[in-house]
């Protein structure tokens, strides 16, 4: 049990170079994609290119709630946007013109979830979806405080591979769809939130954290963790996040990270 718990105390290290990229997705960089039998999305008719998230972390109920806004590009002038979801509770949808479109969740398919079918217009550029995850969301691992090393605060970490991003975000959940993203995560002030993006290094008194990923990524790379974490540098543009009780050991373990990056 001790080894299991220790293994679950994630040691998170990120390259913190803050690199910028000019390879934002544009119409000329959107090729036709092969059919994906694991996705319901109509990504060759309309494709997401940017994601905005605003989510609140509820450890007591073990859910994330808030909204996701998808910037989209019409590739075939369709009147439907089809997204991948799985056990999400969809509370409402608004188009960029303020209209509330008709939408429906298709019949559930084992392992793949439910297609979210949204009516859009030819000029629609973004869609905002208000929703809540299920406590059973397979991408989200909720640990009680007793399961952590410090035993004072709960812990959350995600695993979106291979097609589990749809269990916590409504999106086009296939590896061929690349998008940039930004996010706001709201949690308890005693905890630090991190994502697969540019990260801060200090806890915020209001528990609100902002993130930005300017390099287009696939949905399986969407990642979130929230816990009692601290940061220590291991080099010029590398560092480690870990529970305070694990930090010194983690720094020792990843002492060669900077030389590996170099």
C-alpha positions in Angstrom: 0.0 0.0 0.0 2.8 2.4 0.8 4.4 1.9 -2.6 1.1 2.4 -4.3 0.4 5.6 -2.4 3.9 6.8 -3.1 3.5 6.1 -6.8 0.3 8.1 -6.8 2.0 11.1 -5.4 2.8 12.5 -8.8 6.2 14.1 -9.3 5.5 16.7 -11.9 8.2 18.3 -13.9 7.8 20.7 -16.8 10.1 22.4 -19.2 9.6 26.1 -18.2 11.2 27.8 -21.2 8.0 29.7 -21.9 8.7 29.2 -25.6 6.5 31.0 -28.1 5.3 29.6 -31.4 4.0 31.1 -34.6 2.5 27.9 -35.8 -1.1 28.8 -34.8 -3.7 26.8 -36.7 -5.0 28.6 -39.8 -7.1 27.4 -42.7 -4.0 26.5 -44.8 -2.8 24.2 -42.2 -6.0 22.1 -41.8 -5.6 19.0 -44.0 -8.3 16.4 -44.6 -7.9 13.8 -41.8 -8.4 10.1 -42.1 -11.6 8.6 -40.7 -11.3 7.9 -36.9 -13.4 5.0 -35.7 -12.9 6.1 -32.1 -14.4 9.6 -32.6 -17.9 10.8 -33.4 -16.6 14.2 -34.4 -17.2 15.6 -37.9 -13.8 17.2 -38.0 -13.6 17.2 -41.8 -16.7 19.4 -42.0 -16.0 21.7 -39.1 -12.9 21.7 -36.9 -12.0 23.1 -33.5 -8.8 25.2 -33.5 -8.8 26.8 -30.0 -10.2 25.8 -26.7 -11.1 28.0 -23.7 -11.9 26.4 -20.3 -13.2 27.8 -17.1 -13.7 25.0 -14.5 -14.2 24.8 -10.8 -12.8 21.8 -8.9 -15.2 20.2 -6.4 -13.3 17.7 -4.3 -16.3 16.9 -2.2 -18.5 15.8 -5.1 -15.5 14.8 -7.3 -16.6 16.8 -10.3 -15.4 19.6 -12.5 -18.0 22.2 -13.5 -18.0 25.3 -15.7 -17.7 25.8 -19.4 -15.7 25.1 -22.5 -15.7 27.4 -25.5 -14.5 26.1 -28.9 -13.3 28.3 -31.7 -14.2 26.5 -34.9 -13.6 26.7 -38.6 -16.0 25.7 -41.2 -14.5 23.4 -43.8 -17.6 22.2 -45.6 -20.4 24.7 -44.6 -22.2 22.2 -42.4 -25.0 23.1 -40.1 -23.9 20.6 -37.4 -21.0 20.5 -35.0 -20.5 17.0 -33.6 -18.3 16.6 -30.5 -17.1 13.7 -28.4 -18.4 13.4 -24.9 -18.7 10.7 -22.3 -21.0 10.9 -19.2 -20.9 14.7 -19.3 -24.0 16.6 -18.0 -24.6 19.3 -20.6 -26.4 22.2 -19.0 -26.6 24.6 -21.9 -25.0 25.9 -25.1 -24.6 29.4 -26.6 -23.3 30.4 -30.0 -21.1 33.4 -30.6 -24.2 35.4 -31.7 -25.9 34.8 -28.4 -28.4 32.3 -29.7 -29.1 29.0 -27.8 -29.0 26.3 -30.5 -30.8 23.0 -30.5 -28.5 20.2 -29.3 -28.8 16.5 -28.4 -26.7 13.7 -27.0 -26.8 10.7 -29.2 -27.2 7.1 -27.9 -24.3 6.0 -25.7 -21.7 3.6 -27.1 -19.6 1.5 -24.8 -16.1 2.9 -24.3 -16.8 5.8 -26.8 -19.5 7.7 -25.0 -22.1 10.0 -26.6 -21.9 12.2 -29.6 -22.9 15.8 -28.8 -24.7 17.2 -31.9 -25.1 21.0 -32.0 -26.9 23.0 -34.6 -24.7 25.8 -35.9 -24.9 28.5 -38.5 -22.6 29.2 -41.6 -21.1 32.2 -39.8 -20.6 30.5 -36.4 -17.1 31.0 -35.2 -17.3 29.7 -31.6 -19.6 27.6 -29.4 -19.7 27.8 -25.5 -20.8 24.7 -23.7 -21.8 24.7 -20.0 -21.4 21.3 -18.4 -20.4 19.2 -15.4 -18.3 16.0 -15.3 -19.4 12.7 -13.8 -17.8 11.5 -10.5 -17.0 8.4 -12.6 -15.1 10.3 -15.3 -12.3 7.9 -16.2 -9.7 10.6 -17.0 -9.9 12.1 -13.5 -8.3 10.4 -10.5 -9.5 11.8 -7.2 -7.4 11.0 -4.1 -8.5 11.5 -0.6 -6.1 13.3 1.8 -5.4 9.9 3.4 -4.0 8.7 0.0 -1.4 11.5 -0.2 2.0 11.7 1.5 1.1 14.8 3.5 -2.3 13.4 4.5 -3.8 16.9 4.9 -5.2 17.8 1.5 -6.9 15.8 -1.4 -5.3 15.4 -4.8 -6.5 15.3 -8.4 -4.7 14.2 -11.5 -5.9 13.5 -15.0 -5.0 10.9 -17.7 -6.6 11.8 -21.0 -4.9 9.1 -23.1 -6.1 7.5 -25.3 -9.6 8.8 -25.7 -10.5 9.9 -22.2 -10.3 13.7 -22.7 -14.0 13.5 -23.7 -14.8 12.4 -20.1 -13.9 15.9 -18.8 -14.1 18.2 -21.8 -16.6 18.2 -24.8 -14.3 18.3 -27.8 -13.1 16.6 -31.0 -11.3 13.8 -29.3 -9.0 12.4 -32.0 -5.2 12.7 -32.4 -5.4 14.3 -35.8 -7.2 17.4 -34.5 -4.7 20.0 -33.2 -5.7 23.0 -31.2 -4.3 25.7 -28.9 -5.9 26.3 -25.5 -6.2 28.6 -22.5 -7.9 27.8 -19.2 -8.9 29.1 -15.8 -9.0 26.6 -13.0 -10.7 27.5 -9.7 -9.9 25.4 -6.6 -9.2 25.7 -2.8 -6.6 28.3 -1.9 -4.4 25.7 -0.1 -3.9 23.9 -3.4 -1.9 24.5 -6.5 -3.3 23.8 -10.0 -1.1 22.8 -12.9 -1.9 22.0 -16.6 0.0 20.8 -19.7 0.7 24.5 -20.5 2.6 27.5 -19.1 2.4 27.1 -15.3 2.9 29.4 -12.3 5.1 28.3 -9.4 3.2 29.7 -6.4 -0.2 29.1 -4.8 -2.7 31.9 -5.3 -4.6 33.2 -2.3 -7.9 33.1 -4.3 -7.3 29.6 -5.7 -7.7 30.8 -9.3 -5.1 29.8 -11.9 -4.7 30.8 -15.5 -3.0 28.8 -18.2 -2.0 29.2 -21.9 -0.8 26.6 -24.4 0.2 28.3 -27.7 1.5 25.2 -29.5 -1.3 23.2 -31.1 -1.8 19.9 -29.4 -4.0 16.8 -29.6 -6.8 16.2 -27.1 -5.0 13.3 -25.4 -2.3 15.8 -24.2 -4.9 17.8 -22.1 -3.7 17.4 -18.5 -4.7 18.8 -15.1 -3.5 18.2 -11.6 -4.5 19.9 -8.3 -2.9 19.3 -5.0 -0.7 20.5 -2.2 2.4 21.0 -4.4 5.5 23.1 -4.3 8.1 23.9 -7.0 11.9 23.8 -7.1 14.1 24.6 -10.0 16.5 21.9 -11.4 18.1 24.1 -13.9 17.9 27.0 -16.3 14.5 25.9 -17.8 13.5 22.9 -15.9 12.0 22.2 -12.5 9.9 19.8 -10.3 6.5 20.1 -8.7 5.8 17.6 -5.8 4.2 17.4 -2.4 6.4 19.3 0.1 7.3 16.0 1.9 8.5 14.6 -1.5 10.1 17.6 -3.0 13.8 17.1 -2.0 13.7 13.5 -3.1 12.1 14.5 -6.4 14.7 17.2 -7.0 17.4 14.6 -6.5 15.7 12.2 -8.8 15.5 14.7 -11.6 18.8 16.5 -11.0 20.0 15.6 -14.5 16.9 17.0 -16.3 18.6 20.2 -17.4 21.5 18.3 -19.0 19.0 16.0 -20.7 17.2 19.1 -22.2 20.5 20.6 -23.3 
